[in-house]
Each structure stands twice: as C-alpha cells, then as structure tokens.
Amino acid sequence: MSDKKADLAGPGISTYPEVAKILPSDYKSLLNKKDTQKAIYAVKSYIEENLNKELNLMMVQVPLIVAKESGVNDNLDRDGSRTPVEFPCGLGLPKRLTAQVVQAATKWKRVALKQFDMKPGEGINTDMRAVRKDYFLDHDHSSYVDQWDWERVINAEDRNLDFLKMIVKKIWKVFVGAEKHVQEMFPVLKDPRYPNLPEELVFIHAEELLAKYPDLPRKQRETKILQEHPAVFIIGIGWVLKDGYPHEMRAADYDDWVTETIKNNGSTYHGINGDILVWNHLTKRRHELSSMGIRVNAETLKFQLELSNQMELKDTPYHKAILNNELPLSIGGGIGQSRTQMLLLRKAHLGEVSVTIWPKDLKDICAEKNIFVLE
C-alpha cells in the first residue's frame, strides 16, 4: 500500500541510475537532426489543423504568466507538491503585481471561452508553453512544457460518458492520421520494430483497471494494460477507488471526477475525465499523450473542493465565476506536443525534439547511449 501512495503524485522516475537502466542501449535515431526539425513541424501543423477541424476549434493567444490572485493557474494535483514559478512585476507600481508562470492553461481556457463568446459546439485551441519546476527530469519529463491546450463549450446534456468518449475518438483519429502523414514524408519512420498506433483505442475505467490488477500501484497497472492493449483511455482519474486511493491525484477545480457514470456489478463508478496512454515500442514503457475531461459545474466544483479540503479557493475570481454559473460549461484537455512528437518520430528522449535544460548526469547518460539532446 505504501507503494500505491507514493505513486499518486504523478509520473516520473526517482534516480538517474534508474533512468540509465530504462533508456535503450542500442539506439540510433531514424532521422538526422535536420529532418527531425522538419518532421516536428510537420506533426505540429497536421495536429493543429486537424484537431481544430475535428473539434471545431480556433487558435487563440494564450498567456505565459497570470496574476496569482486570479486563481486560474493550474495546480496539477491537489497535494501541493508542484508549485508555480512566482515573481513580482510592474516596476514603479506602489504595490507590484504578483505574477505566476503558468503550469498549464487549463483554467484560463474556460475564462477565455466567455471572453471569445464561444457557443456550444465551438471552442479554442492554444499553442501553450509552461514551466513545471517540480518534476524529476527524465526521458519524458522536463521543466519546459508545450501543449495543445484546447477547450470547447458544451450543453448541460453533454456532461456524460458517451459524449466524452465521442470527443476522445475524434482526438485519437488525429493522432493516427498524424503518424501516417509524417511517415509519408519520411518513410524511414515506418520501421517494423515500432508498430503504428492501432486504429482504435480501448476505454477502461480506473475501477476496472484496479479490479484487474488489485495489488499493483498505478503506473504498473497502466503498464500491464498497455502490454495487452497498446492504446487506452483510462476513465475516472481523481475519485478514490475501492483500495482507498485515487488512480492519480487530480486538481479539484477543472476536471469532473465525482459525477456518477457507470454502474457495474452493484458498484458505482465516478468521473467524466481521463488520460490517453499508449505503449511506446522504443522505450518499452507507458507513454501519456493527453489528459482531458468534462469540466466541473457549480455543484461538482463545490463537492471536489470539499473533498480535497480546499474550500478557501472558492473566493478567487475563477472559482466564484463557476460557482455563480458565470462561465460556460465545457470539455477540454492538454495534448503534449513534445510527447507526441517523441512518439511519432521514434525518439528515445524528449530532449531530441524539445530544447530545455537537463542535468549533467542525464546528458552524460544520453551521450553514452547515442542519444543527443538539443541545447
């Protein structure tokens, strides 16, 4: 059980000797450095264009910094383990503004839906950049984060599991299409060692996954199911499961993880949110591509704040707006850009497609394994 508790704060490895063990020893990039850059932008263009088309989204500007008191910065989870970069700004002001670098645009997007007067069935997409300083830096986690952060207005009757699945299937269609598109441009990427994404992904509730592997911590459960089904959407992340732990900690103020959905064998399942995960045939590990969900309404926000002992947040402008039904109902998510490019371009390390900072220990390990990270 202690392993399960330690597994809740999110993905990541804990030591660089462990990273050295999991990185491949026989690696050679299929693309050279110039073609890698061309392929990165081919994937980026395809996904932006087709995600917008499938979900009826438009690209909008997105903030890098937000005011602390607004309450719109993303806390990522609810245990307080990941805090944003914070600094005073506004030289010459009697009292300088307290700014935070965004960790994701999750909550800002819902406010933006109202700002851009989006109607049900319409939405926004952003080329989001963020800083998450409290990650362990390994092969697929960095302090610099790039995402397609999207949000779409829905009606009250859309707040159900069938609607969520419909949206997930549209996103999956874009992933499958992006892989085929970049392989047409660079046929070397079609390598039999790394099978393509399946045409369809499997939906499974976190309770069902726990029932299959009751003694395993969360990441090991995910690994097991991905070895059986190489692409899955895990539903219901945040609600406390039968073993007394949530599948993973999830912030209380964006995804709805308390709404009752499925009744199975006398049990009631909760949550209209989830994650898209795939099996990475190169790293031979679980690989998360997207976290998303139908967002909280006034009722479920209040309930989730109570469950997570965060009722003090109800007084921020963002939380007040939801509690007073001043913001549109919505569904939204984040798709990791570098994560997706790493997978589709058959790269062993995030640093091959994303420029950021890495510790010397990690760069030395990569160099020994013929993995050259961008700097």
N, C-alpha and C positions, 0 to 999 in steps of 0.2 A: 504493500500500500504506500510506503514511503516513496517508492519509485514513481507511482502514479501521481503523487502530489508534486514531486519535482518536475514532472513532465507537463505541468499545466501552463507555465509562463510563456510558452511559445517554442518555436523551433530553434535549432542550433546545437552545436557540439560544444564540449566544455574545455578541451585542451588541444594544443597543436600536435602532440603525438597522435591523438585520435584522428585529427584531420589528415595527417600523413598516411594513416592506415587506410582511410576510405578513398583517397584520391587514386586514380588509376596509375599503374606503373608503366604501362605500355602505350601511352597516349601519344597521338600525333594529330594535330588539327587537320581537318579535312579541307579547310580554307586557309589561304595565306592571309596576311594582315590587310592587304588592300581589298581583297574580295570579301573579307569579313565585314569591313565597314560598309561596302555596297549592300551586302546581304542584310545587315542590321537595318538599314533604311528601307530596303525592300519589304521586310517584315513589318516595320513600323507603318509604312504607308498603306500596305494592304489591310492591316488590322484596323487602323483608324478609319479608313474609308468604309470597310465592310461592317464594322461594329456600328458605326453611325447609321448605315443603311438598314441593318437588321433590327436595330432597336429604336430607330427614328430619333437619333441624337444629332446635336450640332456642337461643334468645337467652340469652347469659350475660354477666356483668360482665367487663370487660377492663381491665388496668392501663394507666395513663398513664406510670408510672415503674416501673423494675425495678432490682434490685441488679446492679451491674456484674459481680460475681463469679459470678453465676448463669449467664452465657453465653447467656441467652435473648433478648437484644436482637438486632434484625435489622441485619446489616452491609450489606444491599442488594446488594453486589457483593463481589468479592474482591481489589480493588486498593487498598483502604484510602483511597479518595478521599472517602468520606462517613462522617464520624464523628458519633456521637450527642452531644446536649447532656448534659453531665455536671456534677454538683454534689454537695457533701457535705450530709447532712441528719441530723437527730436531735440537737437541742440537748441538752446535758447528758450525752451519752454519753462515756465515756473516749476512744473512737475513733469518730468519726462515720461513718455509713454512706455509701458511695459509690453514689449513685443516677444512673441514666440515664433520660432521656426516651425512650420507645420510638420507633423509626423505623418499625416495623410489629410486629404481634403474631404474626408467622409462627411463631416457635419456641415462644413461650409457649403457643399454642393446643394444641400437641401434648402438652405437660405437662398442660394443662387437661383434655384428653380422659381422662387417667388420673384426675385429681382428681374429675371428674364421673362416673366409672365408665361411660363410654360403651362400648357394644358394637359389633361390626362392623355397618355399615349405619346407625349413629347418629352424630350429630355436633353441633357447636356453631357458632353464628354470633355475631358481635360488632359493635357499633357503635363501631368503633375510631377513636381520634384519635391523631395522632402529629405529631412535629416533625422535619423534614428540613432542616437549616440549610445544607446544601452544594449546593442546587440553584440554577441560574440561574433567576431569576424571570421567566417569560414569559407567554404567553397560556394555557397549560395546565399549568404547573408552579408550585407555591407551596411555602413552607416549612411550611405547615399542611396536613396530610393527613387526609382522612376516608375510611374504607374499611369495606365489609362484609368483615371478615376471618373466614373460615369454615374449618372443619376437620372431617373425617369419618373414623371408624375403618374400615379395610378389612382383608380377609384377605390372606394371602400370595399366593394365586392371583389376586388383583385387581391385582397390580403388573404391568400390561401396557397396551399402547397402546389396545386395544379398550375397556377399562374407562375409561381417561382420556377417550376420545372420547365415550363414553356420558354421562359427567358434564358435559363441555363442552356437549353438545347440550341437556342439561337447563337449564343456565345460560343458553344462548342463547335458549331458549324463554321464559325470564323476561324478558330484555331486550326481545324482540319484543312480548310481552304488555304490558310497562310502557309502551312507546311508544304502543300502541293505547289503553291505559287513559287516559293523560294527554291524548291527543287527543280522546277522548270528552268529557272535562271542559272542554277548551279547544280547540274546533275550529279556531281560528286557527293552531294549530301544524301543521295538515295543509296545508302550503304546497308547491306543485309544484316550487319551486326546491330543496327539500330532501327528496329521496325517502326513504321509510321504509326501515328495515332490511330486508334480504332475510329470507325465512322460514328459510333455511338458510345456514350459513357454510361456507367451504371450508377443508379441512385440507391443510396443506403442511408438509413437513419443512424445517428450515433448510438442509439439504444440497441439497434440490431447489430451494429458492429461490436459493441460491448458484449452482447449475448454470444457472438461467435468466438470471441477471444477474451473471456472474462478476467483472466489473470494477467493480461498484458497491459503495460502502460500505453498511452495514446499513440505515440509515434510508432511503436511496434505493432499496434493494431492496424494502423494505416499501412505499414509496410506489408503486413500479411495480406490484406485485402487487395493491394495493388499487385502483388505477385499472382493473385488469382484473376483479377480484373485490372488491366493496365491503366484504366481511366475511370475515376469515380467522382461523384459529388456526394459529400457527407453532409447530411441534413441535421439541423438541430444542435448547433455548437454554442454553448453557454449555459444551458439548463443543466442542473445537477442530475446525473444519471443514477441508475439503480445501485451502483457501487459507492455512491456518496460523493463523486467527483464529476464536474463537467468534463466533456470531451476536451475542451480547452477553455481557458478564461477568455471572455469576450466582453468588451466595454458595454456598459448598461444603457448608453444613450444613442445608439444608432440602430444596429440590427435587432429585430424582434426575436428573442429566443425563449419567450414564455408562452406564446399562443399555442393552444392545444391543436394538434393536427391529426395524427394517426391514432386509431385505437386498434391494438393488436394483442391477441391472447389475454384480454382483460386489462391490458396496460394502456395508459395514455401517453403518447409521445408529444414532445413540445418543440417549437421552433420553426420559423419560416425563413431560415437563413442557412448558409453552409459554405463549404470550400470545394473548389475543383482541384483534385490532385491527380498526378499521373506517375507512372513508373518511368524513371529515367534510365534507359538501357545502357547509357555510357557510364554514369556514376554508380549505377545499380542501387539507387536509393529513391525514396519518396521525393516528389518534386511538386511543390504547391505553385499553381498558376494564378488562382484568383480566390478572393474571399468576398462574399456578397450576401445580400439578403433583402427581404422586405423590411422596411424601417418601422420603428416604434411609432405608435399613435399616442395620444394623451394618456390613455388608460395603461398601456403596456410600459410606457416610459416610467410612469409613477411606480408601477409594480417592480420594475427592474432596478430602479434607484433604491427602493426599499430593500429588496433582496441583497443588494450589494453595499448597503449602508452608506449611500452617497446622496442622501436627501438634500444636503447642502447645495448641490448643483442646481436644484430647481429654481434658484434665484438668478441664474445667469440669463442674459438675453436669449440665447439659443434655446435653453430648456423651457423658459417661460413661453416662448413662441409656440413650442409643440404642445405644452400643457394647456395653452389657451386656444389651440386649433387655428393658429395663425399661419402655419406653414403647410404646404401641400403634402398629402400622403405620397410616399414614394418607395421605389425599389432602387437599389444601387450597389455598386461594388468597385473593387480595385483589381486591375489586372497588371501583374508585374511585367514591365516591359523587358528589362534585362533578363528576368527569369525565363520569359517566353523565348527571347532570342537565344539565350544559352541552350535551351532545349532544342529548338528547331535547327540551330546551326551546329549541333553536336559538339558543344564546347564542354570542357571538364570543369571550368571555373567561371564564376560570374565576372571576374576581372578581365576576361578575354573580350567581353562585349560592353563593359562599363568602366569608365575612368573614375577612380576614387582613391582613397588611401588604404594601404594594407600594412600590417606589422611586418617587420623584417623576417620574423620566424616563418610567417606564411609565405612570403615571397621566396625565401630560400627553399622551402619545401616544394613550391611550384616549379622553381628553376630545375631542381633535381629530377622532376617528373616531366620535363619538357613542356611545361605549361607556362606561357609567357603572358603575364597580366599587363594591361595597359596602365601607363602612368603619365 
